[in-house]
């Protein structure tokens, strides 16, 4: 005989849940709503979204609900609630402004064992309506047990910002292939490994990037291989923006946090690198004047090698990867090698830095066009289309132009720009170390020589620079400086 004793057992107390979180299948079923106002409208909308047939009882209806009755979208009985209204329903919602009427609904439903919700009165509820994130068929419900619906909505909004809408399509794809996967792999363990690989790899990323056709083709290839251990990796070409971590896109952050390796350049700030997955390998491939940690061809080969090792590689580049970032060269190599990749655009330095400096790149009174150009010196010169850059009523933004600022000013003046044209040089824009220097084309070279200005910098030329003093809003002194450091600023 087996017995229990105080010596042999330990009682573990755990917090009790106020409610059991479940999802009800109510498609095609009748659900009662007592009430005909705006609150009832919202509840009816949720029921209809779930495929239910709402049955409404109320003394009167809002114009919207009256229109729905005329269209045959809901059933309606005018009058007071009676117990017979519960006949044939699977759940009930009381949404009147009369607590006694709501209590009557609650008690009658409870007597019949029908789940009941009373709006804004948890004590009368057997279930509550959570705040929901709908990525059908993926659904997430957030509840505070009726304690604070506003807090539940705030939590939902934070979750919504980090859960792509394409997760619904991803779930549909997995549902479509479940039978095929079950037929292909004999054991639950093999099926689990297969789906873990798919949902954390290129197939899932293709769906999230809107490449559904390619995702199906890749999934078919994965099934035909049938090996749940061997896999090829993927490369994410991610723009890190101009420096401020708050300017990262949601997709950039998501990919940074799932990558196995972070390959980053000099312009990626420490604050942004700290947002990547903690255990990810970090490889620095930064370039600066006359000192390249790794030549571009070497970076291309590195990305290919890491992906062929089965790793998810985040190639993290300052600014936008397709604007003076040589991103096109990198993905060209990846495409030739058959490596899956995706590109995540970013706030380019011109847009971000100009905004933080209070300099609009276009303005009805000053500039009707904007041109981006590289100020990088090659053999001590800049081979640019100076006549096109020196046009009136346009803004010209030079990337990597600090070392060539004297040439820039000289050539713009030589090709027709007035020497008094305003110019701004922004150092480490969007970060707590931001400094803005303004002058004219004639005086800026001397100012650079007399001032300790360090890269990374951006040069903005045009009449819009005159607005800097009036429109500047960003105060770097109010920001936390130590976490924004750009690596190797020599």
Residue, then its C-alpha position, 0 to 999 in steps of 0.5 A: x500500500x502506498x501512502x503519503x506522509x509529511x516527510x515524503x511530500x512537499x507542498x508548493x504554493x503557486x499564484x493562482x490565475x484569476x482566469x483561464x486563458x482560452x480561445x473559443x470557437x464561435x464561428x456560426x454560433x449565436x452569441x447574445x449582446x444585451x445593449x444597443x449603444x457604442x459599447x455594444x457596437x464594439x463587442x458586436x464587432x469582435x463577435x462578428x470578426x470571430x464569425x459569430x452570429x450576434x443576437x442583440x436585445x435592447x430598448x433601442x439601437x445606435x444608428x450603426x447597429x440599426x443599419x446592421x439590422x437592416x442589412x441582416x448582419x445581426x438579429x435584434x429583439x427590441x425590449x428588456x432582457x428575459x431568460x429566454x433570450x439565452x436559448x441557443x446561445x454559447x455566450x452572453x455579453x451585458x453592455x448596458x449602463x444599468x447595473x441591475x440589468x447587467x446583473x440579471x444577465x449575469x445571474x441568468x447566464x451563470x444559472x445555465x452554465x453560459x459564459x458571460x461578460x459584463x462590461x466594466x464589472x469584473x465581479x459579474x463576469x465569468x470571462x473577460x474580453x482581453x486586449x487582442x493582437x490579431x495576426x490571424x491565425x496567430x492571435x495574442x490576448x493580453x489581460x489584466x484580469x479586469x484590473x486595468x484595461x488601459x494597461x492591457x491596451x498599452x501592453x498590446x500596443x508594445x507587442x504589436x510594434x514587435x510582431x510583424x503582420x506577416x506572422x499570419x501568413x507565416x502561420x498559414x504557410x505552416x498549416x498548409x505544409x503540416x501534412x507534407x511534413x508529417x508524411x516526410x518525417x517519421x518522428x515528432x523529433x524530426x518534425x520539431x527540428x524541421x519546423x524550428x529550422x524553417x521558422x528561424x531561417x530563410x523561409x520565414x524571413x522570405x514570408x516576412x519580407x513579402x516573398x511568399x512565392x520564393x518562400x514556398x519554393x524554398x520550403x519545397x526544397x527543404x522538404x526534398x532534402x529531408x536532412x534536418x541537421x544540414x542547412x545553409x545560412x542567410x545574410x541580412x543586410x541591415x541599415x543601422x541608421x545615422x546613429x540614434x538607436x531610436x531610429x532603427x526600424x522594427x525589422x532591423x531590430x528583430x533581425x539583429x536579435x536573431x542573428x548568429x553573427x554581427x558583421x559591422x562597420x565603424x559607423x555603427x554606434x555602441x548603443x546599436x551594437x548593444x541591441x543585438x543578440x548578446x551571444x552573437x559573434x561580432x566581427x568588425x570590418x570598419x573602414x576609415x581613411x587609409x585604413x581598412x580593417x578588411x577590403x571590400x572583397x574580403x567582406x564579400x567573401x566573409x559573408x559568403x563563408x559564414x552563410x555557407x557554415x549555416x549561420x544567420x549573418x547580420x551585415x550591419x551598416x551605418x546609415x542606409x546600405x544602398x546609399x554610399x554603403x556598397x550594399x549593392x556589391x555585397x548582395x551581388x556576390x551573395x546572389x552569385x553564390x546562391x546565398x539567401x539574403x534580404x535588405x533592410x533599409x534605414x534612415x539615411x544619414x542625410x535625412x536623419x542628420x539634417x532633421x536633428x540639425x534643424x535643417x530641412x533638406x527641401x523648403x518651399x522658399x529655399x530649395x525644391x530639390x536635393x542631391x546626394x554626393x560622395x565627398x570621398x577623395x580618390x587620389x586627392x581629387x573628386x571627380x563629380x559633376x560640379x555644374x549639376x551640383x552648383x545649381x540654384x534652389x537645391x540642397x546638396x549633401x556630401x557624405x564623407x566630405x570632411x577631408x575634401x571640404x576645401x575642394x568642395x567649397x572651391x569647386x562649387x564657387x568655381x562653377x557658379x555658386x555664390x561664395x556667400x552660400x551657407x554651408x553646414x558641417x554636422x559632426x556625429x549627427x543624431x548622437x549626444x556628440x552632435x555638433x553643428x558648424x555653419x559658415x559660407x562656402x568661402x569661410x568654411x575651409x578656414x573654419x575646419x582648419x581652426x576647429x577640432x572637427x572629427x568624422x563622421x561628418x555630413x556636409x549640407x550646402x544650400x540656402x536651407x542652412x539658414x534655417x538652422x538657428x531657428x529650427x534646431x530642436x535637438x539638445x545633445x546635452x540632455x542625452x546619455x553620451x557614454x553609450x553612443x560611442x562610435x567605434x574607432x573615431x580617429 
